[in-house]
Amino acid sequence: MTLEDIKAAIDDGHTVHWANTGYVVHKGRLGQYLITYVPNGSCIGLTDRSGQRLNGKEAEFFIAGPAEVDEENPARQSRPGGQERGVAPGGAAAFPLGRQL
């Protein structure tokens, strides 16, 4: 989704996510667009300070359908295209820093 697509979807009442359904893009009280990680409430701006460049790749933003949302654990949902978080393309598992083999 482009920056304009994301803003239009939010303004039309759709729920936009980044990377997985644990990240929700929304409009703040002051009219700014934000990305919030729902499990801990951490928040960043949708764009850099110039307001022109997304804090994420366009392909990583999506509108979740009803079957994609898990209310009990939103961060465990799959990414667009079926790729799970922590899995490299091709299926190789990724390890957190400090646990590299």
C-alpha positions in Angstrom: 0.0 0.0 0.0 1.2 3.5 -0.7 1.2 6.2 1.9 -1.9 7.7 0.2 -3.6 4.3 0.2 -2.9 3.8 3.9 -4.2 7.2 4.9 -7.3 6.8 2.7 -8.1 3.4 4.2 -7.7 4.7 7.7 -9.8 7.7 7.0 -12.5 5.4 5.5 -12.6 3.4 8.8 -10.5 0.4 7.7 -8.0 -1.2 10.1 -4.5 -1.1 8.5 -1.7 -3.3 9.8 2.1 -3.3 9.2 4.0 -6.6 9.0 1.4 -8.5 11.0 -1.8 -7.9 12.8 0.1 -7.0 16.0 1.0 -3.7 14.5 -2.0 -1.3 13.9 -1.8 1.9 11.9 -4.1 4.6 13.2 -4.7 8.3 13.3 -3.7 10.0 16.6 -5.5 12.7 18.5 -3.5 15.4 16.8 -4.2 14.1 13.3 -0.8 12.3 12.9 -0.7 8.7 11.5 1.0 6.3 13.8 2.0 2.6 14.0 1.4 1.0 17.4 2.5 -2.5 18.5 -0.6 -3.6 20.3 0.8 -6.0 22.9 3.0 -3.4 24.6 1.6 -0.1 23.2 5.0 1.0 21.6 4.4 3.6 18.9 6.2 5.2 16.0 5.1 7.6 13.3 3.9 6.2 10.0 6.5 8.2 8.2 9.9 9.8 8.7 10.1 13.4 9.8 9.7 14.7 6.3 6.3 13.0 6.1 7.1 11.5 2.7 8.8 8.2 3.4 7.1 5.3 5.2 8.6 3.7 8.2 8.2 0.3 6.5 8.0 -1.1 3.0 4.8 -0.5 1.0 4.3 -4.3 0.6 4.2 -4.8 4.4 1.1 -2.7 4.9 -2.3 -4.4 4.6 -5.9 -4.4 5.6 -6.8 -7.6 7.6 -9.8 -9.6 6.7 -12.0 -11.0 9.6 -10.4 -14.4 9.4 -6.9 -13.1 9.8 -7.3 -11.4 13.2 -6.7 -13.4 16.4 -8.0 -11.2 19.2 -6.1 -13.2 21.9 -2.7 -13.0 20.3 -2.6 -10.5 17.3 1.2 -10.6 16.9 1.2 -14.3 15.9 -0.6 -13.7 12.6 0.9 -14.3 9.3 2.2 -11.6 7.0 0.7 -11.0 3.6 1.7 -13.8 1.2 1.6 -16.3 4.1 5.2 -15.7 5.4 5.4 -16.1 9.1 7.4 -13.6 11.2 10.8 -15.0 12.1 10.9 -17.2 9.0 13.2 -16.2 6.2 12.1 -16.6 2.6 12.5 -20.2 1.7 11.5 -21.3 5.2 14.7 -21.1 7.1 14.1 -20.1 10.8 15.5 -16.8 12.0 17.1 -16.6 15.5 17.1 -13.5 17.7 20.4 -11.7 18.1 22.6 -13.4 20.7 21.3 -16.9 19.6 23.0 -17.0 16.2 24.6 -20.3 15.4 
